[in-house]
Amino acid sequence: MVFLNADIISSMRVAIDSGSKSSVLPTGVGVVTAMQIKALGAEARKIKNFQVDVFDFSENSEKLLDGKYDVVHYPYFHPFFVTLPPSTLLRTSQDKLTRTVVTIHDVIPLIYPKYYPPGIKGKMRFLEQKRRLKDIDGVITVSETSKKDIVRFLNLPAAKIHAIYNAPLPFFRKEDDRNKLNEVARKYKLPNKFVLYLGDVYYSKNIPNLVRACKIAGLPLVIVGKQAKDIENNLDTNLEKLKGPQDWMRFLLGKPHPEQAHYRMVNELFDKVGVLRLGYIPDADLVSIYNLATVYCQPSLYEGFGLGVVHAFACGAPTVISKTQALVEIADKAALIADPRDPKDIALKIRMLFEDFSQRVELINRGFERVKNFSWEKNAKETIKVYKNLVISV
């Protein structure tokens, strides 16, 4: 494939699917997708004869077939659900070729199949997704680490995949209003000093070892996120929830689903250690909580990007990350690195930032500098470059 000068394109029209709020997709992907779409729209308005249309493809599929789109973008992917179109070669009566792009944030379910079992139906859907993926013209992902894993697990050529970084949401920033910070601290009954984690509690997030680490260090842990607050809702098994043969076999043998067993263990740790779980927090308060945190910790076994880390950098929260490729790639020396499998090492790194003021200041400053490398405007420009290169490729 040879790429020509993208500037020769006289006009371009792009369709982006807004249907990524589907229940099969994690909430974080929906938030990121909304930011990407907003940034793409803003960038498109700066370019003459460049138009971005956003709509639900499942409800308006006929619009994709009328020949007016040069690129069709599916900003989400799930290995165990059929989210890709049955044919990526969308042609009109004039035989116009439409290029297709899909965003794959990560392939975590494929990396940890024991904890994300697809079942028989999921395996069949995965084979169909891989078949359809071969016809996709371009893939966008969120880090070089994720790109390598997509090549490995989905058997796609590296040349087809483009790593484009996410960015912090724009309202994450340093908060200097002490009265506001004190008000938020009182509202949520926050300790004077605490370790903060924001996000889900899936297996890959490694929350049990974070809880153990905070217990070893003798430090309070605050978790923000609906899943941690409502984890009890994932503990019950009843006949109405059994959907596949493997579920029925586990039920008959008295064995829990792997994800359910994980949630039960996490919930027991929460109760035993006394983790403060705040649930969903409004954005304005969330920014203050990041600013109030003594340390932010991202202990994940795997991440495609690590949005919580760049949010911490933007708010000036000194950060500890696990030694996983994507987090090390994103942080780039602006965080302390701990062994995710060793709670004692996580505890050691957290305590270092509680006790060493000079190191705290150094990491905060590094974080402020590092976060300058991530912006939604840059994300949009690089995405548009992918669109243009696909359209002019011969």
C-alpha positions as CSV (number, residue, x, y, z in Angstrom):
1,M,0.0,0.0,0.0
2,V,1.4,3.4,-1.0
3,F,0.2,6.6,0.7
4,L,0.0,9.8,-1.2
5,N,0.0,13.4,0.1
6,A,-3.1,13.7,2.2
7,D,-3.4,17.4,1.3
8,I,-4.5,16.6,-2.2
9,I,-8.0,15.5,-0.9
10,S,-10.5,18.1,-2.0
11,S,-13.3,17.0,0.3
12,M,-14.1,14.2,2.8
13,R,-17.2,13.0,4.6
14,V,-16.9,10.8,7.7
15,A,-19.6,8.9,9.6
16,I,-19.0,7.9,13.2
17,D,-21.3,5.5,15.1
18,S,-22.8,7.0,18.2
19,G,-24.2,3.7,19.3
20,S,-21.2,2.8,21.6
21,K,-23.4,3.4,24.7
22,S,-24.6,-0.2,24.3
23,S,-24.7,-2.2,27.4
24,V,-22.0,-4.6,26.1
25,L,-19.4,-1.9,26.4
26,P,-17.7,-0.5,29.5
27,T,-18.7,3.0,30.7
28,G,-15.2,4.4,30.3
29,V,-15.2,3.7,26.6
30,G,-18.4,5.6,26.2
31,V,-16.9,8.7,28.0
32,V,-13.8,8.5,25.9
33,T,-15.8,8.1,22.7
34,A,-17.8,11.2,23.5
35,M,-14.7,13.2,23.9
36,Q,-13.2,11.9,20.7
37,I,-16.3,12.7,18.7
38,K,-16.5,16.2,20.2
39,A,-12.8,16.9,19.4
40,L,-13.2,15.5,15.8
41,G,-16.2,17.7,15.2
42,A,-14.2,20.8,16.4
43,E,-11.2,19.9,14.3
44,A,-13.3,19.1,11.2
45,R,-14.8,22.6,11.3
46,K,-11.3,24.0,10.8
47,I,-10.9,22.1,7.6
48,K,-12.5,23.2,4.4
49,N,-14.9,20.6,2.8
50,F,-14.4,18.2,5.7
51,Q,-17.6,16.9,7.4
52,V,-18.2,14.5,10.3
53,D,-21.6,13.0,10.8
54,V,-22.5,11.2,14.1
55,F,-25.4,8.9,14.4
56,D,-26.5,5.5,15.5
57,F,-25.6,3.1,12.7
58,S,-28.0,0.4,13.9
59,E,-30.9,2.7,13.6
60,N,-29.8,4.4,10.4
61,S,-28.0,1.7,8.4
62,E,-29.4,2.9,5.1
63,K,-27.4,6.2,5.4
64,L,-24.2,4.2,5.2
65,L,-25.2,2.8,1.8
66,D,-26.0,6.0,-0.1
67,G,-22.5,6.6,-1.2
68,K,-21.8,9.9,0.5
69,Y,-19.3,8.7,3.1
70,D,-15.6,8.2,2.4
71,V,-14.9,6.8,5.9
72,V,-17.1,4.9,8.3
73,H,-15.8,4.7,11.9
74,Y,-16.9,2.2,14.6
75,P,-15.3,3.7,17.8
76,Y,-15.6,0.5,19.8
77,F,-15.0,-3.2,19.7
78,H,-15.8,-6.2,21.9
79,P,-14.3,-9.6,21.1
80,F,-17.3,-11.6,22.4
81,F,-20.1,-9.5,20.7
82,V,-20.6,-8.9,17.0
83,T,-20.1,-5.2,16.8
84,L,-18.6,-4.9,13.3
85,P,-20.5,-4.7,10.1
86,P,-21.2,-7.8,8.0
87,S,-19.3,-6.3,5.1
88,T,-16.8,-3.5,5.2
89,L,-16.8,-3.0,1.4
90,L,-19.8,-0.6,1.3
91,R,-20.4,0.2,-2.3
92,T,-23.0,2.4,-4.0
93,S,-24.4,1.9,-7.5
94,Q,-21.5,4.1,-8.6
95,D,-19.2,1.5,-7.1
96,K,-17.7,3.9,-4.6
97,L,-15.5,2.3,-2.0
98,T,-16.0,3.4,1.6
99,R,-13.1,2.9,4.0
100,T,-13.9,1.5,7.4
101,V,-12.1,2.2,10.7
102,V,-12.6,0.5,14.1
103,T,-11.2,1.6,17.5
104,I,-10.0,-1.2,19.7
105,H,-9.1,0.1,23.2
106,D,-7.7,-3.1,24.5
107,V,-8.0,-6.9,24.4
108,I,-8.2,-7.6,28.1
109,P,-10.8,-10.5,27.9
110,L,-8.4,-12.3,25.5
111,I,-5.4,-11.8,27.8
112,Y,-7.2,-13.2,30.9
113,P,-9.7,-15.8,29.5
114,K,-10.1,-17.5,32.8
115,Y,-11.6,-14.4,34.4
116,Y,-13.5,-13.3,31.3
117,P,-14.9,-16.6,30.0
118,P,-16.9,-16.1,26.8
119,G,-18.9,-19.2,26.9
120,I,-19.8,-21.2,23.7
121,K,-21.8,-18.3,22.2
122,G,-19.0,-15.8,23.0
123,K,-16.5,-18.1,21.3
124,M,-18.6,-18.2,18.2
125,R,-19.1,-14.5,18.1
126,F,-15.3,-14.0,18.6
127,L,-14.6,-16.1,15.4
128,E,-17.1,-13.9,13.5
129,Q,-15.6,-10.7,14.9
130,K,-12.1,-11.9,13.7
131,R,-13.5,-12.8,10.3
132,R,-15.0,-9.3,9.9
133,L,-12.0,-7.6,11.3
134,K,-9.8,-8.9,8.5
135,D,-11.8,-6.6,6.1
136,I,-11.5,-3.5,8.2
137,D,-9.2,-0.9,6.5
138,G,-7.7,0.7,9.6
139,V,-7.6,0.1,13.3
140,I,-7.1,2.8,15.9
141,T,-5.9,1.9,19.4
142,V,-4.8,3.9,22.5
143,S,-1.2,2.9,23.1
144,E,1.8,1.1,21.5
145,T,1.3,-1.6,24.1
146,S,-2.3,-2.2,23.0
147,K,-1.2,-2.2,19.4
148,K,1.3,-5.1,20.1
149,D,-1.4,-7.1,21.8
150,I,-3.9,-6.6,19.0
151,V,-1.3,-8.0,16.6
152,R,-0.7,-10.9,18.9
153,F,-4.3,-11.9,19.8
154,L,-6.2,-10.8,16.7
155,N,-3.6,-11.6,14.0
156,L,-3.7,-8.2,12.4
157,P,-0.8,-6.7,10.6
158,A,0.9,-4.0,12.6
159,A,0.9,-1.6,9.6
160,K,-2.9,-1.6,9.8
161,I,-3.0,-0.4,13.4
162,H,-2.4,3.2,14.5
163,A,-1.7,4.1,18.2
164,I,-3.3,7.4,19.1
165,Y,-3.3,8.4,22.8
166,N,-6.3,9.4,24.8
167,A,-6.2,12.6,26.9
168,P,-7.5,13.7,30.3
169,L,-11.0,15.0,30.4
170,P,-10.8,18.9,30.3
171,F,-12.2,19.6,33.8
172,F,-9.3,17.7,35.5
173,R,-6.9,20.3,36.8
174,K,-5.1,21.7,39.8
175,E,-7.6,23.1,42.3
176,D,-6.3,25.9,44.5
177,D,-9.6,26.8,46.3
178,R,-8.9,25.5,49.8
179,N,-12.5,26.3,50.9
180,K,-13.9,24.1,48.1
181,L,-11.5,21.3,48.9
182,N,-12.4,21.4,52.6
183,E,-16.1,21.4,51.7
184,V,-15.7,18.2,49.5
185,A,-13.6,16.5,52.2
186,R,-16.4,17.1,54.8
187,K,-19.1,16.1,52.3
188,Y,-17.6,12.6,51.7
189,K,-16.0,12.2,55.2
190,L,-12.6,11.8,53.7
191,P,-9.5,11.1,55.8
192,N,-6.9,13.8,56.2
193,K,-4.5,11.6,54.1
194,F,-5.5,8.8,51.9
195,V,-4.8,6.6,48.8
196,L,-7.2,7.1,45.9
197,Y,-8.2,4.7,43.2
198,L,-10.8,5.6,40.5
199,G,-12.4,2.9,38.3
200,D,-13.9,-0.6,38.1
201,V,-13.0,-3.6,40.1
202,Y,-12.6,-6.2,37.4
203,Y,-9.9,-8.9,37.8
204,S,-7.5,-7.0,35.5
205,K,-7.7,-3.9,37.8
206,N,-5.9,-5.9,40.6
207,I,-7.9,-4.3,43.4
208,P,-7.3,-7.1,46.0
209,N,-3.6,-6.4,46.0
210,L,-4.2,-2.6,46.3
211,V,-6.5,-3.3,49.4
212,R,-3.8,-5.6,50.9
213,A,-1.1,-3.0,50.2
214,C,-3.0,-0.3,52.0
215,K,-3.6,-2.6,54.9
216,I,0.2,-3.4,55.1
217,A,1.0,0.3,54.9
218,G,-1.6,1.2,57.5
219,L,-3.2,3.8,55.2
220,P,-6.8,4.5,54.3
221,L,-8.0,3.6,50.8
222,V,-10.7,5.6,49.0
223,I,-12.3,4.1,45.9
224,V,-14.5,6.1,43.5
225,G,-16.7,4.2,41.1
226,K,-20.2,2.7,40.9
227,Q,-19.0,-0.9,40.5
228,A,-17.1,-1.0,43.8
229,K,-20.0,0.7,45.7
230,D,-22.6,-1.7,44.2
231,I,-20.5,-4.9,44.2
232,E,-23.1,-6.8,46.2
233,N,-25.3,-6.8,43.2
234,N,-22.9,-9.1,41.4
235,L,-22.8,-11.7,44.1
236,D,-26.2,-13.5,43.7
237,T,-26.8,-16.4,41.3
238,N,-30.3,-17.4,40.4
239,L,-31.8,-19.4,37.6
240,E,-32.8,-16.3,35.6
241,K,-29.2,-15.2,35.3
242,L,-28.0,-18.6,33.8
243,K,-27.6,-18.1,30.1
244,G,-25.3,-20.8,28.8
245,P,-24.4,-24.5,29.2
246,Q,-21.3,-23.6,31.2
247,D,-23.4,-21.5,33.6
248,W,-25.7,-24.4,34.1
249,M,-22.9,-26.8,34.7
250,R,-21.4,-24.4,37.3
251,F,-24.8,-24.1,39.0
252,L,-25.3,-27.9,39.2
253,L,-21.7,-28.4,40.6
254,G,-22.1,-25.5,43.1
255,K,-19.3,-23.5,41.5
256,P,-19.5,-19.7,41.0
257,H,-18.8,-18.0,37.8
258,P,-15.1,-16.8,37.8
259,E,-16.1,-13.2,37.7
260,Q,-18.6,-13.7,40.5
261,A,-16.0,-15.5,42.6
262,H,-13.7,-12.5,42.1
263,Y,-16.4,-10.0,43.2
264,R,-17.1,-12.0,46.3
265,M,-13.4,-12.1,47.3
266,V,-13.1,-8.3,46.6
267,N,-16.2,-7.6,48.7
268,E,-14.9,-9.6,51.6
269,L,-11.6,-7.6,51.5
270,F,-13.5,-4.3,51.4
271,D,-15.5,-5.2,54.5
272,K,-12.4,-6.6,56.3
273,V,-10.1,-3.7,55.7
274,G,-12.8,-0.9,55.8
275,V,-12.3,0.6,52.4
276,L,-14.2,3.8,51.9
277,R,-16.3,3.3,48.7
278,L,-17.8,6.5,47.4
279,G,-19.7,5.2,44.3
280,Y,-20.5,7.6,41.5
281,I,-19.2,11.2,42.2
282,P,-20.1,14.3,40.2
283,D,-17.3,15.7,38.1
284,A,-16.7,18.8,40.1
285,D,-16.4,16.9,43.3
286,L,-14.2,14.2,41.6
287,V,-11.7,16.8,40.6
288,S,-11.5,18.0,44.2
289,I,-11.1,14.4,45.5
290,Y,-8.1,13.9,43.1
291,N,-6.6,17.1,44.5
292,L,-7.2,16.0,48.1
293,A,-5.6,12.6,47.5
294,T,-2.2,12.1,49.1
295,V,-1.4,9.4,46.5
296,Y,-3.2,8.1,43.5
297,C,-2.5,4.4,42.8
298,Q,-3.2,2.5,39.5
299,P,-2.4,-1.2,40.5
300,S,-3.7,-2.8,37.3
301,L,-2.4,-6.1,35.9
302,Y,-3.2,-4.7,32.5
303,E,-4.3,-1.4,30.9
304,G,-4.8,-0.4,27.3
305,F,-4.1,3.2,28.3
306,G,-4.7,4.3,31.9
307,L,-7.0,7.3,32.0
308,G,-6.9,7.6,35.8
309,V,-3.1,8.2,35.6
310,V,-3.3,11.2,33.3
311,H,-6.1,12.6,35.4
312,A,-3.9,12.3,38.5
313,F,-1.1,14.1,36.6
314,A,-3.5,16.9,35.6
315,C,-4.6,17.4,39.2
316,G,-1.1,17.2,40.8
317,A,-1.6,13.9,42.6
318,P,1.6,12.0,43.1
319,T,1.1,8.6,41.5
320,V,2.1,4.9,41.9
321,I,1.5,2.7,39.0
322,S,2.0,-1.1,38.5
323,K,4.8,-2.4,36.3
324,T,2.6,-3.0,33.3
325,Q,3.7,-2.0,29.8
326,A,0.9,0.5,29.0
327,L,1.1,2.3,32.3
328,V,4.9,2.6,32.1
329,E,4.5,3.9,28.5
330,I,1.9,6.5,29.5
331,A,3.6,7.6,32.8
332,D,7.1,7.9,31.4
333,K,9.0,8.4,34.6
334,A,6.3,10.6,36.2
335,A,5.2,7.9,38.7
336,L,6.7,5.3,41.0
337,I,6.5,1.8,39.7
338,A,5.5,-1.2,41.8
339,D,5.2,-4.9,41.2
340,P,1.4,-5.6,40.8
341,R,1.8,-9.1,42.1
342,D,3.5,-8.0,45.3
343,P,1.3,-6.0,47.8
344,K,4.4,-5.3,50.0
345,D,6.1,-3.6,47.1
346,I,2.9,-1.5,46.3
347,A,2.7,-0.6,50.0
348,L,6.4,0.4,50.0
349,K,6.0,2.7,47.0
350,I,2.8,4.3,48.4
351,R,4.5,4.9,51.8
352,M,7.5,6.5,50.1
353,L,5.2,9.2,48.6
354,F,3.5,9.7,52.0
355,E,6.8,10.3,53.8
356,D,9.2,11.8,51.3
357,F,8.1,15.4,50.6
358,S,10.8,16.1,48.0
359,Q,9.9,13.0,46.0
360,R,6.3,14.0,46.1
361,V,7.1,17.4,44.7
362,E,9.3,16.0,42.0
363,L,6.7,13.5,40.8
364,I,3.9,16.2,40.8
365,N,6.1,18.4,38.6
366,R,6.9,15.5,36.3
367,G,3.2,14.7,36.1
368,F,2.3,18.3,35.1
369,E,4.9,18.1,32.3
370,R,4.0,14.6,31.1
371,V,0.3,15.4,30.8
372,K,1.0,18.2,28.3
373,N,1.7,15.4,25.8
374,F,-1.9,14.3,25.8
375,S,-4.7,16.4,24.3
376,W,-8.0,15.7,22.5
377,E,-7.0,18.2,19.8
378,K,-3.9,16.1,19.0
379,N,-6.0,12.9,19.2
380,A,-8.5,14.4,16.6
381,K,-5.7,15.6,14.2
382,E,-4.0,12.2,14.3
383,T,-7.4,10.4,13.7
384,I,-8.2,12.6,10.7
385,K,-4.7,11.8,9.3
386,V,-5.6,8.1,9.5
387,Y,-8.9,8.8,7.6
388,K,-7.1,10.7,4.9
389,N,-4.3,8.2,4.4
390,L,-6.8,5.4,4.0
391,V,-8.9,7.3,1.4
392,I,-5.9,8.2,-0.8
393,S,-4.1,4.8,-0.4
394,V,-3.7,2.9,-3.6
